[in-house]
Amino acid sequence: MKSNLEIFFKGVIDVSPLMIPVIPFGLIFGILAIDIGFSPVATMGMSLIIFGGASQIILLQLFSGGASSLVIISSVGAVNSRHLLYGAVVSEHVSDLKLIWKIIISYFLIDQAFARSNDYLKKSTEKNKYFHLIGGGATCWVIWQSTTFLGIILGAAIPEKLGLSFAVPLTFLAILIDDFRKMNNLIVIIVSGLVATLGFNYIPYKAYVIVAAFFGLVVAFILTQIIKK
């Protein structure tokens, strides 16, 4: 039987290749947060509490656009709702653990850690196999917090007149590049983008992100049903 530490470091090793794109993402978040007007403490606190790259960037975009608190909170919650699915999948592997361990694991249950640990949890027969997920999640946590902190330092040193808020859509564009190769994904992206763009000035309370996401989900569902037939 492998020790907790051995399984933990296997999680670290397995998730490490996925940390390469996280580094510039964290830097951009830290820089933009300072550029928009967040204090270093608030920026760092956001990364520590929310610990979700995409949702934090969306928070900055909505905040800079003047969205209400309700829209910001609901949008961040909608983006992070995928973690409910992650939790449902992982729950069968941690059902016997104490509540404190479940809370710790849920905090580290981020995209990259889940992607690497899901197969390991299914194949491994070790009772302490959940340390693989903690190792992967802890690795991403260290990288994200470090790059956020470095971005805060860089953001404070960059003159305000440079205006780096344009980097937000560019960051998401870089994330979506791979999805452009699939026609169904491209259709969903175009529909969501058009709804968000057209609704920017017409949808009340700056809720265009939520409405665009809803339309994207509907289109994705329809396309999935068509493909099944």
N, C-alpha and C positions, 0 to 999 in steps of 0.2 A: 504493500500500500504506500502510495506516495505521500509525502508530508504536505502540510498546508503551504509551506514556503515553496516547495517544488512546483506545486500546481499554480500558485500565485505567480511565480516568475515565468511559467509557461504562458500564462495569460498575457503577461507583459511582452514577451517575445512575439507571440502570435499577433497582437494588436499593433505593435510598433510600426509596421509598414504603412498602416492607415493613418498614422500621425503626421505624415508629410504634408498633406493639404490642410491639416488643422492649424499648423504654425502660422501661415499667412492670414488665415481666417481670424485667428485670435488677435494678431497684430492689427488688422483692419478694424476689428471691433473696438479695441482699446483706443486707437487713434480717432475713430469717428465719434465715439462717446464723448471724448474731450472736446472735439471740434464742434459738436452740437451744443455743448454746454453742461454736460454732466461733470460732477466733481470726481476727482480720483477715487475718493472713498465710495461714492455711489456706484461708480463704474466697476470697481473691484468687488463690491458687495453684490452687484448684479450677477457677476460670473460665479461667485461663491454660492449664491442662493438658487438662481435659476439653472445655471450650469447647462445651457443649451444654446449652441452657436446660432442656429437658424432663427430661433425664437427671439434671441437677444438682438440680432440684426434687424428683425422685423419690428421689434419694440423701438429701436432707434429711428427707423424709417417713419413709423407712425407718429412718434413723438415730434420729430422734426417737421412733420406735415400738419401738426396741430390737431391730431385726433384726440378724442375724449378718453378719459381713463377707462371707461367701460369698454370701449372698442379695443384699446390696447390690451387690456387684461383678457378679454374674450379671444382676441386674435392669437395672443401668446398661448392661451390655453388650447385653442384649436390646433395650433402647430404642434404642441407637445402632446396632444391626445394619442399620438401613435405609441407613446410609451405605455398606454393602457394595454395595447396588444402585446407589446414586449413582455409586460408583467404577466399577462395571461399565459403566455407560452412558457415562461420561466417558472411559474408558480408550482407546477408539478414536480420540479426538481428541488424546491426549497420548502415544501409543505411541512416538513418535520422540524424546521428550524424555529428558534425562539423569535419573538417579534422584533427584538433589537437587531438581529441579523437580517431579517427581512427588510427592515428600514434602511440598513446600511447598503444592502444589495440594490434596493430600489433607487437609491441616490446615484449609484454607479451604473445604472442600466441605461446607458446611452447607445447611440446608433452603432458606433464602431465596436464597442465591447459586446453588444448583442450579436452583431454579425459574425464575430470570431468565436464567441462562446456557445452559441446555439448548437452548433454541430458537436462541439466537445461535450456539452451537457447530455446530449442524446446518446453519444457513443460510450462515454466513460461510465464505469461501474463503481468508481470511487465515491465514498460517502461524502467526502469533503470537496467534491468537484466544483462546487460553487465558488471556490477561491480563484478559479480561472476567470470568472466574470469580474470578481473584485480586482484582480490583477490588471485586467484589461481596462476596466473603468478607472482605476486609480492612475494608470498611465496617462489616459486622456485628461484626467483632472489636473495632473501636474503640468502637462503641456499647455492646456487651456488657460490655467491661472497664470502661468509664467509668461505666456505670450500676451495675455491681457495686460499684465503689469508692464511689460516692455512697451506695448502699444500706448499705454497711458503716458509713459516717459517720453516717447517719440511725439505723441499728440500734443503734449505741453510745449514741445520745442518747435513745432511747426506753426508758422504764422497763420492767423485766422483768415487772412485774405486769400490764401491758397484754396480754401473751400473744398474739402475732400468728400463731401456728402455724395458726390457722383459715384464713389467707389461702392456704395451699397448695391445699386442695380448691377454693376459690373461683377460684383462678388457672386450674386445669385446667378448671373448669366454663366459664369464659369462653372458653377455647380450643375447647371442644366445642360451643358454642352453635350455630354454623353447621351442624354435623352433625345437629342435631336435626330439620332440615327434611326429611331423607331417611329413609324408613321402615327401610331395611336398616341404615343406620348406627345408627339409634335402637335397633334390636333388639340389635345387637352391643354397644352401650354398656350397655344394660340387663342383658344376660347377664353381661358382664364385671364390672359393678358389683355384681350380686347375688352372684357367686362370690367376689369380693374381700371383700364385707361379711360373708357367711356363713362364709367361711373365715378371717376375721381371728383368731378365737379357737381354730380347730380345725386349721388347716394348720400343721404344724411348721416351725420355723426362720423364721417370719415370711415364708414364701415365697408368700403369698397373691397378691402382685402378678404373679409369674411364672405361677402357675396360672390366674389370671383372664385374663391376656393370652393364654395357650394356648387357653382355652375361647373367647375372643373370636375368635381366628384360625380355629378350627374352625367356628364359627357363620358367620363371614364367608365361608369357603370353601364351605360348604353353600348359603348364600344365593346366592352367585355361580353355582354349578352349576345351581340352580333357575331363575335368571333366564335362563341360556343356553338352557335347554330351552323 
